[in-house]
Amino acid sequence: MSTAEQIIALVKSHVDGDDKRFLSVASQVAAREARQGHTNVAQEIKKLIEKARNQEPHFHAAPDPLHLNLPVPQPKGELAGLISVSLPHERLSQMVLPEVVEQKLQRVLLEQKQQQLLRAHNLSPRRKVLLVGPPGSGKTMTAHALAGELDLPLMTILLEGVITKYMGETAAKLRLIFEAMSSTKGVYLFDEFDAIGARRSATNDVGEIRRVLNSFLQLLEQDASHSLVIAATNHPEMLDSALFRRFDDVITYQLPDEQVIGRILKSRLAPFDTKGVKWIQATQAALGLSHAEVSRAAEEAAKMAVLAGHTRIQTSELVQALQDRKSGQG
C-alpha cells in the first residue's frame, strides 16, 4: 500500500468511526517506516498505537437517524450491554409540574448551563439528582427533558445488564459506567434505582448486594465528571439512608392534585374544542391518577371526538376515560 493509499484509509476509518481499522492501518504505516529505516518514526507511531489501545474510548460517534448532522455517541464493547443512548428533544415546558418541583429543576439547569462560571470560583454545580415518587409522576420524562434542555445525550443504564449473579461482576460494571461518565458527557439515568440502592440492613439482603451498594456509594462520591447523574425510584423507603447524602438534590414527585390535573388536561386537549368541558367534574374524576394516566385519558377522549367526526371534547367522554383508567380498563 502506498503512502497516499494509507492516508486515505486512515481518514476513511476515522470518518467511519472504525477505530480498529484506523489502528490497523497505523500499524501498517509503522511497519513501512521501519522497513525504510525510519526507526524513530516507527517506534513513535507504535507507542501512540499502544497508548490508543490502552485508552480506547467507551463510545464511538454514529449518525443520528433523525438529525443526520448530529453525532450520536454509541457505547462500545462491554458498555454496549450496559447503556442505551438517545437524543431527547423534550423540554421542561412540555411538562406540567408543581411549582416547587419546577423551581428545583430550573435550578439544576441554571447551574449546569453556568457551570464554567461556578467552577471558576471553585464552586460545584448541581449534577447528582435523586428523583423519588410514584409511577407515572414524570421522573423518567424529567431526565429526557433535562437532556433535551442541555443538548446532551441521555444515557439510560440497563440494569438487567449491570446486575448479575456473579460475585464482584456488578461492581466492575458500575465502575465501567462511571468511567464512561468522565469520557463522554451526558445525562446518565439510573431508573428503578432501588435495584442498586436497597438498604444494606434489609432482611432479604445478601453480601453481594451490600458490596454493590458500597461500590456505588464510593463511585458516586469520587465522581468528578461533568456529566449529570440522575437516579429515579418509585420506592424511596427501600433506599439506604447513606445514599441521600450523596446527592446534591432530592426531588419528590407526588400524584397530581386538582390544580395540576386541570393544567394537564387543558394542555393535552389544547388543540381541541373544550368550551363545553366541565373542568371541575373532570379534575375530581381524575384524583388518584398519575400524570401519565391523566394524559392518556385525555388522549382517549380526544380520539373519541376525532373518530366521531368532530373536535369537540365531551365532558362525559372525558370523565369516562378517566374512570376507565382508574378501573384499569383504559
ZAMI-663529 format. One record per residue (C-alpha): residue number from 0; residue in three letters; x, y, z. Coordinates in pm, 1 decimal. Layout:
<NUM 'ALA' <X Y Z>>
...
***
This chain:
<0 'MET' <0.0 0.0 0.0>>
<1 'SER' <137.6 340.7 -93.0>>
<2 'THR' <157.7 632.7 148.5>>
<3 'ALA' <-130.4 808.7 -29.1>>
<4 'GLU' <-349.7 498.8 -1.1>>
<5 'GLN' <-264.8 465.6 366.4>>
<6 'ILE' <-357.6 827.2 433.1>>
<7 'ILE' <-691.6 777.1 255.0>>
<8 'ALA' <-754.2 460.4 458.5>>
<9 'LEU' <-671.3 641.5 783.0>>
<10 'VAL' <-907.2 929.3 704.8>>
<11 'LYS' <-1187.0 697.5 592.3>>
<12 'SER' <-1163.6 479.8 904.9>>
<13 'HIS' <-1166.9 791.7 1122.1>>
<14 'VAL' <-1476.8 930.2 947.2>>
<15 'ASP' <-1649.6 591.6 979.1>>
<16 'GLY' <-1560.2 570.3 1348.0>>
<17 'ASP' <-1381.7 240.2 1280.6>>
<18 'ASP' <-1109.8 255.8 1546.9>>
<19 'LYS' <-987.2 -99.2 1484.6>>
<20 'ARG' <-933.2 -30.3 1114.7>>
<21 'PHE' <-763.1 301.2 1196.4>>
<22 'LEU' <-514.1 136.6 1432.1>>
<23 'SER' <-457.9 -148.2 1186.9>>
<24 'VAL' <-363.8 94.3 908.7>>
<25 'ALA' <-146.5 290.7 1150.6>>
<26 'SER' <38.8 -31.7 1231.7>>
<27 'GLN' <98.9 -83.0 859.8>>
<28 'VAL' <239.1 270.6 837.6>>
<29 'ALA' <473.4 196.5 1129.2>>
<30 'ALA' <591.9 -124.3 963.6>>
<31 'ARG' <654.0 57.9 634.6>>
<32 'GLU' <857.3 327.3 810.5>>
<33 'ALA' <1063.0 59.7 986.3>>
<34 'ARG' <1139.5 -115.2 654.0>>
<35 'GLN' <1260.3 215.8 511.9>>
<36 'GLY' <1498.0 261.2 804.6>>
<37 'HIS' <1296.8 531.9 981.3>>
<38 'THR' <1328.8 357.0 1317.5>>
<39 'ASN' <1247.7 654.3 1541.2>>
<40 'VAL' <931.9 738.0 1345.8>>
<41 'ALA' <819.6 373.2 1352.2>>
<42 'GLN' <876.2 349.7 1728.0>>
<43 'GLU' <684.5 673.2 1791.4>>
<44 'ILE' <387.0 550.0 1587.3>>
<45 'LYS' <389.2 217.0 1772.5>>
<46 'LYS' <391.1 395.3 2109.7>>
<47 'LEU' <92.6 606.3 2006.6>>
<48 'ILE' <-93.6 297.0 1884.3>>
<49 'GLU' <-31.2 120.1 2214.0>>
<50 'LYS' <-145.1 425.7 2408.0>>
<51 'ALA' <-463.2 447.4 2197.6>>
<52 'ARG' <-542.4 80.1 2259.0>>
<53 'ASN' <-496.2 122.3 2634.4>>
<54 'GLN' <-718.1 433.0 2637.8>>
<55 'GLU' <-984.6 315.3 2396.6>>
<56 'PRO' <-1291.3 540.0 2430.2>>
<57 'HIS' <-1614.9 395.8 2564.2>>
<58 'PHE' <-1822.4 546.3 2282.8>>
<59 'HIS' <-1794.3 598.0 1908.9>>
<60 'ALA' <-1987.5 851.2 1705.2>>
<61 'ALA' <-2271.5 733.8 1482.1>>
<62 'PRO' <-2516.4 936.7 1272.5>>
<63 'ASP' <-2844.8 1035.6 1431.4>>
<64 'PRO' <-3118.3 876.9 1213.4>>
<65 'LEU' <-3346.5 1176.5 1268.0>>
<66 'HIS' <-3088.1 1456.1 1258.3>>
<67 'LEU' <-2804.9 1348.0 1032.1>>
<68 'ASN' <-2590.6 1645.4 1127.1>>
<69 'LEU' <-2578.7 1541.8 1495.3>>
<70 'PRO' <-2344.8 1261.3 1607.9>>
<71 'VAL' <-2497.4 1005.0 1842.9>>
<72 'PRO' <-2244.7 852.2 2083.8>>
<73 'GLN' <-2281.8 475.7 2076.7>>
<74 'PRO' <-2138.3 256.2 2354.9>>
<75 'LYS' <-1858.6 19.8 2256.7>>
<76 'GLY' <-1755.6 -322.1 2377.3>>
<77 'GLU' <-1892.2 -435.8 2711.9>>
<78 'LEU' <-2052.9 -95.8 2767.1>>
<79 'ALA' <-2293.5 -165.5 2477.8>>
<80 'GLY' <-2489.4 -401.1 2703.1>>
<81 'LEU' <-2495.2 -154.8 2992.1>>
<82 'ILE' <-2612.1 174.9 2839.4>>
<83 'SER' <-2886.0 272.8 2594.3>>
<84 'VAL' <-2828.4 607.4 2420.6>>
<85 'SER' <-3085.9 851.8 2285.7>>
<86 'LEU' <-3101.1 1220.6 2190.3>>
<87 'PRO' <-3420.0 1353.1 2357.0>>
<88 'HIS' <-3599.0 1658.6 2221.3>>
<89 'GLU' <-3838.3 1710.1 2514.0>>
<90 'ARG' <-3835.0 2034.6 2712.9>>
<91 'LEU' <-3942.9 2115.8 3067.6>>
<92 'SER' <-4204.6 2349.9 2920.5>>
<93 'GLN' <-4382.4 2041.4 2785.4>>
<94 'MET' <-4427.4 1904.8 3137.7>>
<95 'VAL' <-4693.1 2002.4 3389.2>>
<96 'LEU' <-4524.5 2002.5 3729.5>>
<97 'PRO' <-4589.1 2150.1 4073.7>>
<98 'GLU' <-4416.0 2485.8 4114.9>>
<99 'VAL' <-4174.2 2358.5 4381.0>>
<100 'VAL' <-4054.7 2074.3 4154.8>>
<101 'GLU' <-4020.2 2300.6 3853.7>>
<102 'GLN' <-3817.1 2552.1 4054.9>>
<103 'LYS' <-3573.6 2283.5 4167.2>>
<104 'LEU' <-3530.8 2153.9 3812.4>>
<105 'GLN' <-3475.6 2505.8 3679.4>>
<106 'ARG' <-3204.8 2549.1 3944.3>>
<107 'VAL' <-3032.2 2232.7 3822.3>>
<108 'LEU' <-3049.5 2359.9 3464.2>>
<109 'LEU' <-2916.2 2703.3 3558.4>>
<110 'GLU' <-2617.1 2559.1 3742.6>>
<111 'GLN' <-2546.3 2313.3 3460.2>>
<112 'LYS' <-2553.7 2588.1 3198.0>>
<113 'GLN' <-2337.4 2816.3 3411.5>>
<114 'GLN' <-2102.5 2550.9 3543.3>>
<115 'GLN' <-1791.6 2713.2 3395.9>>
<116 'LEU' <-1868.7 3030.5 3590.4>>
<117 'LEU' <-1923.8 2832.1 3909.6>>
<118 'ARG' <-1608.2 2623.8 3865.7>>
<119 'ALA' <-1406.6 2940.9 3806.9>>
<120 'HIS' <-1495.7 3032.1 4166.1>>
<121 'ASN' <-1423.1 2679.6 4298.5>>
<122 'LEU' <-1794.5 2603.7 4324.0>>
<123 'SER' <-1952.1 2278.0 4207.3>>
<124 'PRO' <-2276.6 2280.8 4006.4>>
<125 'ARG' <-2562.9 2052.5 4098.9>>
<126 'ARG' <-2505.7 1735.4 3898.2>>
<127 'LYS' <-2623.7 1443.1 4112.6>>
<128 'VAL' <-3002.1 1435.1 4146.4>>
<129 'LEU' <-3233.8 1178.4 4304.7>>
<130 'LEU' <-3597.5 1172.7 4185.3>>
<131 'VAL' <-3849.7 992.1 4406.5>>
<132 'GLY' <-4223.3 941.4 4365.6>>
<133 'PRO' <-4498.3 710.3 4240.8>>
<134 'PRO' <-4500.7 552.8 3892.8>>
<135 'GLY' <-4615.1 781.3 3612.6>>
<136 'SER' <-4541.0 1102.8 3802.0>>
<137 'GLY' <-4287.8 1231.8 3547.9>>
<138 'LYS' <-3948.4 1115.6 3679.6>>
<139 'THR' <-3827.8 948.6 3360.1>>
<140 'MET' <-3965.3 1226.4 3140.2>>
<141 'THR' <-3777.2 1473.2 3359.8>>
<142 'ALA' <-3449.6 1301.8 3267.7>>
<143 'HIS' <-3544.7 1326.6 2899.6>>
<144 'ALA' <-3636.2 1695.1 2936.9>>
<145 'LEU' <-3312.4 1782.1 3118.2>>
<146 'ALA' <-3110.3 1610.2 2845.1>>
<147 'GLY' <-3311.3 1795.5 2581.5>>
<148 'GLU' <-3264.0 2130.7 2754.8>>
<149 'LEU' <-2888.3 2075.1 2785.7>>
<150 'ASP' <-2848.1 1930.4 2432.9>>
<151 'LEU' <-2682.9 1622.6 2581.4>>
<152 'PRO' <-2735.3 1253.7 2504.4>>
<153 'LEU' <-2944.6 1058.3 2753.2>>
<154 'MET' <-2753.1 751.7 2873.4>>
<155 'THR' <-3005.5 514.5 3029.5>>
<156 'ILE' <-2839.9 248.0 3243.1>>
<157 'LEU' <-2963.5 -101.4 3155.1>>
<158 'LEU' <-2990.2 -260.6 3498.4>>
<159 'GLU' <-3058.3 -603.2 3352.6>>
<160 'GLY' <-2709.6 -588.1 3203.6>>
<161 'VAL' <-2545.7 -438.4 3512.6>>
<162 'ILE' <-2680.6 -663.8 3787.5>>
<163 'THR' <-2555.1 -1021.1 3764.9>>
<164 'LYS' <-2540.5 -1321.4 3994.5>>
<165 'TYR' <-2162.7 -1339.5 3984.4>>
<166 'MET' <-1960.0 -1211.3 4277.4>>
<167 'GLY' <-1791.4 -881.2 4206.0>>
<168 'GLU' <-1907.8 -855.9 3844.5>>
<169 'THR' <-2182.0 -599.5 3908.0>>
<170 'ALA' <-1943.7 -365.2 4088.4>>
<171 'ALA' <-1698.7 -390.7 3798.4>>
<172 'LYS' <-1972.6 -297.1 3551.6>>
<173 'LEU' <-2073.2 0.3 3764.0>>
<174 'ARG' <-1711.3 114.4 3759.3>>
<175 'LEU' <-1713.0 93.7 3380.7>>
<176 'ILE' <-2023.9 316.0 3368.0>>
<177 'PHE' <-1867.7 578.1 3593.3>>
<178 'GLU' <-1553.6 577.2 3377.2>>
<179 'ALA' <-1779.6 645.8 3078.5>>
<180 'MET' <-1925.2 948.7 3259.0>>
<181 'SER' <-1580.9 1107.4 3255.4>>
<182 'SER' <-1501.5 1024.8 2893.6>>
<183 'THR' <-1844.3 1107.6 2742.4>>
<184 'LYS' <-2051.6 1391.8 2883.8>>
<185 'GLY' <-2422.0 1320.4 2905.0>>
<186 'VAL' <-2723.6 1275.2 3130.4>>
<187 'TYR' <-2686.0 933.3 3294.4>>
<188 'LEU' <-3016.3 788.1 3417.1>>
<189 'PHE' <-3033.3 508.9 3677.1>>
<190 'ASP' <-3404.1 425.0 3659.2>>
<191 'GLU' <-3560.6 185.8 3914.3>>
<192 'PHE' <-3265.9 283.4 4129.3>>
<193 'ASP' <-3380.9 78.7 4430.3>>
<194 'ALA' <-3241.8 -227.6 4248.3>>
<195 'ILE' <-2896.5 -89.6 4331.5>>
<196 'GLY' <-2961.3 132.1 4633.2>>
<197 'ALA' <-3161.6 -103.1 4856.2>>
<198 'ARG' <-3090.4 -75.1 5229.1>>
<199 'ARG' <-2790.7 -271.5 5347.6>>
<200 'SER' <-2989.5 -372.7 5655.9>>
<201 'ALA' <-3273.9 -529.8 5458.1>>
<202 'THR' <-3369.2 -871.8 5591.4>>
<203 'ASN' <-3352.4 -1033.4 5247.1>>
<204 'ASP' <-3013.9 -877.4 5176.4>>
<205 'VAL' <-2708.2 -1077.3 5074.7>>
<206 'GLY' <-2339.5 -994.4 5088.1>>
<207 'GLU' <-2314.5 -922.2 4716.6>>
<208 'ILE' <-2590.1 -657.7 4730.4>>
<209 'ARG' <-2409.7 -483.6 5016.0>>
<210 'ARG' <-2089.9 -481.0 4814.1>>
<211 'VAL' <-2270.1 -340.6 4509.4>>
<212 'LEU' <-2423.1 -60.1 4715.6>>
<213 'ASN' <-2089.9 17.8 4882.2>>
<214 'SER' <-1923.6 30.2 4539.4>>
<215 'PHE' <-2192.7 264.5 4406.2>>
<216 'LEU' <-2156.7 494.0 4708.4>>
<217 'GLN' <-1780.4 513.4 4659.5>>
<218 'LEU' <-1805.0 568.2 4284.1>>
<219 'LEU' <-2070.5 838.7 4323.9>>
<220 'GLU' <-1866.8 1014.3 4591.2>>
<221 'GLN' <-1547.3 1002.9 4381.3>>
<222 'ASP' <-1716.5 1103.0 4055.8>>
<223 'ALA' <-1588.1 1442.7 3944.5>>
<224 'SER' <-1703.9 1428.4 3582.4>>
<225 'HIS' <-1908.8 1699.4 3411.7>>
<226 'SER' <-2196.5 1460.6 3338.5>>
<227 'LEU' <-2537.6 1491.9 3503.4>>
<228 'VAL' <-2628.4 1185.1 3711.9>>
<229 'ILE' <-2997.6 1116.0 3773.8>>
<230 'ALA' <-3134.9 832.0 3984.4>>
<231 'ALA' <-3508.9 764.0 3993.3>>
<232 'THR' <-3711.3 534.9 4215.7>>
<233 'ASN' <-4073.1 456.3 4298.6>>
<234 'HIS' <-3967.0 320.7 4638.7>>
<235 'PRO' <-3761.2 574.8 4835.7>>
<236 'GLU' <-3835.7 382.8 5156.2>>
<237 'MET' <-3621.4 97.2 5023.7>>
<238 'LEU' <-3311.5 312.6 4970.8>>
<239 'ASP' <-3018.5 308.3 5207.8>>
<240 'SER' <-3005.0 629.2 5412.8>>
<241 'ALA' <-2640.2 686.9 5313.5>>
<242 'LEU' <-2749.2 742.8 4953.1>>
<243 'PHE' <-2948.5 1058.0 5021.2>>
<244 'ARG' <-2637.8 1239.3 5145.1>>
<245 'ARG' <-2452.1 1165.8 4820.6>>
<246 'PHE' <-2698.1 1357.6 4601.2>>
<247 'ASP' <-2696.7 1733.1 4551.2>>
<248 'ASP' <-3077.0 1738.3 4528.5>>
<249 'VAL' <-3356.7 1500.8 4623.8>>
<250 'ILE' <-3672.7 1598.2 4434.5>>
<251 'THR' <-4004.2 1445.6 4541.0>>
<252 'TYR' <-4287.2 1385.8 4293.7>>
<253 'GLN' <-4646.7 1334.1 4402.1>>
<254 'LEU' <-4969.0 1229.9 4234.8>>
<255 'PRO' <-5120.4 1544.9 4079.2>>
<256 'ASP' <-5369.9 1749.3 4278.6>>
<257 'GLU' <-5678.0 1909.8 4122.8>>
<258 'GLN' <-5487.2 2217.2 4007.4>>
<259 'VAL' <-5215.4 2015.0 3835.1>>
<260 'ILE' <-5473.3 1774.8 3687.9>>
<261 'GLY' <-5658.6 2070.7 3535.8>>
<262 'ARG' <-5335.1 2200.4 3381.0>>
<263 'ILE' <-5253.0 1856.0 3238.8>>
<264 'LEU' <-5598.5 1812.9 3083.2>>
<265 'LYS' <-5604.6 2163.2 2935.1>>
<266 'SER' <-5251.9 2125.5 2799.2>>
<267 'ARG' <-5319.5 1787.6 2635.7>>
<268 'LEU' <-5655.3 1897.8 2493.3>>
<269 'ALA' <-5543.7 2243.2 2378.6>>
<270 'PRO' <-5577.9 2159.4 2003.9>>
<271 'PHE' <-5945.3 2064.2 2054.2>>
<272 'ASP' <-6271.3 2244.3 2129.8>>
<273 'THR' <-6307.1 2235.0 2510.3>>
<274 'LYS' <-6551.0 2522.7 2558.8>>
<275 'GLY' <-6820.1 2293.9 2698.0>>
<276 'VAL' <-6598.4 2085.6 2927.0>>
<277 'LYS' <-6688.2 2093.8 3297.2>>
<278 'TRP' <-6333.0 2106.0 3430.3>>
<279 'ILE' <-6422.5 2067.6 3797.8>>
<280 'GLN' <-6612.0 1746.4 3725.6>>
<281 'ALA' <-6324.9 1615.0 3513.8>>
<282 'THR' <-6049.9 1700.6 3763.2>>
<283 'GLN' <-6241.2 1539.9 4050.1>>
<284 'ALA' <-6284.7 1225.8 3842.3>>
<285 'ALA' <-5906.7 1216.5 3788.0>>
<286 'LEU' <-5799.4 1237.6 4153.0>>
<287 'GLY' <-5574.3 944.5 4241.2>>
<288 'LEU' <-5438.5 903.4 3888.2>>
<289 'SER' <-5077.8 971.8 3792.3>>
<290 'HIS' <-4962.1 1237.4 3547.0>>
<291 'ALA' <-4919.8 971.0 3279.3>>
<292 'GLU' <-5266.3 822.1 3337.1>>
<293 'VAL' <-5435.7 1163.4 3320.3>>
<294 'SER' <-5252.4 1237.0 2994.1>>
<295 'ARG' <-5356.6 902.5 2843.7>>
<296 'ALA' <-5719.8 956.9 2944.9>>
<297 'ALA' <-5714.8 1298.8 2777.4>>
<298 'GLU' <-5577.2 1137.2 2463.5>>
<299 'GLU' <-5852.6 872.9 2472.0>>
<300 'ALA' <-6119.2 1143.6 2493.4>>
<301 'ALA' <-5957.0 1326.2 2202.1>>
<302 'LYS' <-5956.1 1009.4 1991.5>>
<303 'MET' <-6323.7 950.4 2065.2>>
<304 'ALA' <-6402.3 1301.0 1940.8>>
<305 'VAL' <-6196.2 1260.8 1621.6>>
<306 'LEU' <-6347.5 920.3 1542.7>>
<307 'ALA' <-6695.1 1071.7 1593.3>>
<308 'GLY' <-6613.6 1323.8 1321.3>>
<309 'HIS' <-6558.9 1640.4 1524.8>>
<310 'THR' <-6304.3 1806.7 1754.9>>
<311 'ARG' <-6537.1 1891.3 2043.9>>
<312 'ILE' <-6445.8 1725.2 2374.1>>
<313 'GLN' <-6745.6 1594.8 2566.8>>
<314 'THR' <-6731.2 1606.7 2947.6>>
<315 'SER' <-6899.2 1265.7 2970.5>>
<316 'GLU' <-6643.6 1103.5 2741.5>>
<317 'LEU' <-6352.4 1264.4 2925.1>>
<318 'VAL' <-6487.1 1155.0 3264.5>>
<319 'GLN' <-6547.2 804.3 3129.6>>
<320 'ALA' <-6189.2 784.1 3000.0>>
<321 'LEU' <-6059.0 891.8 3342.0>>
<322 'GLN' <-6279.7 639.3 3522.3>>
<323 'ASP' <-6162.1 365.9 3285.4>>
<324 'ARG' <-5804.8 448.7 3384.9>>
<325 'LYS' <-5896.7 407.6 3749.3>>
<326 'SER' <-6059.2 72.4 3687.4>>
<327 'GLY' <-5769.9 -44.6 3472.4>>
<328 'GLN' <-5977.1 -64.7 3154.7>>
<329 'GLY' <-5802.9 221.5 2972.4>>
***
